[in-house]
């Protein structure tokens, strides 16, 4: 029995991406290139922990005019974690629309990648730029994975504002604050994307932001006045 990818070398490990056994060479060269690797693959997680993302020009990152300081991040760390979680859950396609968001090609599930997240974040930045200017124009990507991320962030922020308003009479969450957080997450994506065609290194990184968002099964996970600690 030979490697399920190259058909030449002896397999050394099981690959959940191809549902077969592969050699270490193919694992290293085809990982997140021709193989759509699930995030729970131990070899993928190990690679993400040790790989060095390719160098990129900071000037190439869009929306550089949006200033994000360390002081701002410290003051808004809870909201940052909340939005990071919303992006993560949207990327993993959590929710009732999961089955309609997933494309199936040749029997293999095609999952959201860092590039889809990049597109979703750019659409959100465009939307919140208009909101911060007192206008409203929602930028919704055609890409279904990017659109799922936009939907996830918008729906969870709307719910958070609603709960806070019901509890206190107003919301402390400002569109300009959300815009700066989205711009910061966008810069993190550029810094963590490993450059592979199907990179999911940034999505893996976002798991560190994860905190359960109240979706009906976590009734005690957040008090209605919790957002007041954000600003």
N, C-alpha and C positions, 0 to 999 in steps of 0.2 A: 504494500500500500504506500503510495506516494502523496506528497503535499497536494491538498485540494486546489491550490492556486497554480503553482508552477508545474505540477505533475512530474517533477524530477527528483527533488530532494525528499529525504525522509521527514515525515511530520514529527514535531516535537511538542506541540501544544494544540489545544482545541480552540478554534476561532468561532465565537458565537455570531460573528458578522457573516460568515459564509456557511455556518452550520456544518463545519467539517474540521478535520485536523490539518494543520499547516506547519511549514518549517519556520524557523526563527528568522531566516532571511526575508521571506515573503511577509512575515509579520511586521518587520521593520520597514520594508520598502513600500508595502501596499496599505499599511495602516492609515486610515483617513484619506486615502487616495482613491483606490479602486474599491476598497472595502468600507462599508458604512458601519463603523464600530459602535456598538452600544456602550453607554457610559459605565455600565456595571462590569465591563470587561477588566479583569485585574491587570492584564498586560497594558491596556490603554491607560488606566489610572497610573500605573508605574511610569509609563512613558511621559505622561503629562507632568508628573512630579519631578522628573529629571531633565526634560528637554529644555533647551534655550530657544525662545521664540526668535525668529529672524529679526535683524535690525530693521527699523523703519524710521523714516524722516518725520519727526514730530510736526514739522510744518505741513505735512501731507494730511494730517488729521483735520477733518472739517470742523467748523464752528469754533475755531481757536479764539474768536473774539469773546466768547462767553467765559468770564473769569470764574475760576473755582479755586478758592483758597483752602488751606488746611483748617483755618478757623471756621469757615463755612461748613466743611465736612464734619467737624466735631460737633457743631451746633445742630446739624441735621442728620446725625448718624442713624437715628431710628427710621426716619423717612427714607434714607438711602437704602437701608436693609429691606424696608417694605417694598420699594420699587424694584430693587434687585431681585427680590423673591418673586414679584409679579412677572418680571422678564424671564426668570428661570422657569417658572411654571408654564408660561406661554410657550417657551422653547421646547419644553417636554410635552406640550400639548395636553395639559391636564384639563379635564372638564368634559362636558357633555358632547362637545363637538370634536373630540379626539378622533373618532373614526372617519370623519369627513375631512380632517386636515391631513391625514396620512396618505401618501401616494405609494402605490405598490408597483414595483417594476421587476419583472422576472421572478416573482415570488419573494423578493427581499424588500423589507420595509426601508423606505428612504426617510431619514430623520432630519430634523432641523439642524443646521450647521451654524458656526459662528458668523458666516457671511449673511445668513438669513437674519440673525440677530442684529448685525450691522445695519441691514436695510430697515429693519423694524425700528431701531433706535433713531435712525436718520429721519424716518417719517414722523416719529413722535417729537423730535426736536423741531421740525418744521411746524407742526401743529402748535406746540407751546410757544414758539416764537410769535405766531399770530395772536395767541391768547394774551401773551404778555404785552402786546401792543394794543390790546383792547378790541381785537377782532377775533373772528373764529373761522378757521378754514382747516378742516381735518384732512390730513394727508394719509390716505390708506393704500398700502402697497398692493399690487396685483399678486405678488408672491404670497401664497397661502400661509406659509410658515411665518413670514414677516408680519402678515396681517394678524395671525394668531397672537403674536407678541404685543402688537398694538392694542388688540381687543383686551388682552389680559391686563395690561397696565391701565388702560382707560376704565375698564369695568371695576377694578379693585380700588382705584383712586376715587371713582365716583361713589362707591359704597362706603369708603372710609370718610369722605367728606359728609355724606348723608348721615352716618352714625354720629359723627362729631357735632354736626349742626343740630340733630335731634336732642343730643345730650346737653349742649351748651348754648344753642341759639345762633352759632356762627362756626365757621371753619378757620383754622389757623394756617391751612395749607394754601400757599400762594403759587400761582402759575409760574412766576419768575423763579421760585425756589425749585419747583419740579423741573423747569427747563435746565437749570444749572446741574442738577443731579443727573439728568439724562445725558447732558454733555460730558459729565465725568464718566459715566458708564460707557459712553461711546469711546472715550480715550482708553479706558481699561480694555475694551474689546480689541482695539488696535494693538495694544501692548501684549495681550495674551494670545491672540490668534497665532497659531504656529505656522501658518502659511500653506498648510496642506489643503488640498482641494475640498475635503470634507472635514476640516478642522472643527473640533468641538471642545478645544482646550478652554476657551472662555466660558462656555456653558458649564464645563466641569468646575471652573473657578467660581462661577456664580453659586454653586452649591454651598459655598461658605457663607453666603448671605442668607441662606434659607431659614425662614421662620414660618411656621404654619400660618396661613392667612385664613381668617374665618370664612368658611364656605358652607356652613350648616352643620358640619360634623365636629366643629371645634367651638362650641358655644362659649366656653370659658377662656378662649385663647387671647382675647383682647377686650379690654373694657372700653365702653363708648367714648370716654374722655381721654384715652391713651394718646391721641395725636397731639395733645397739648404739650407733651414733653419734647416735641420735635423742634419747635421754633423758639 
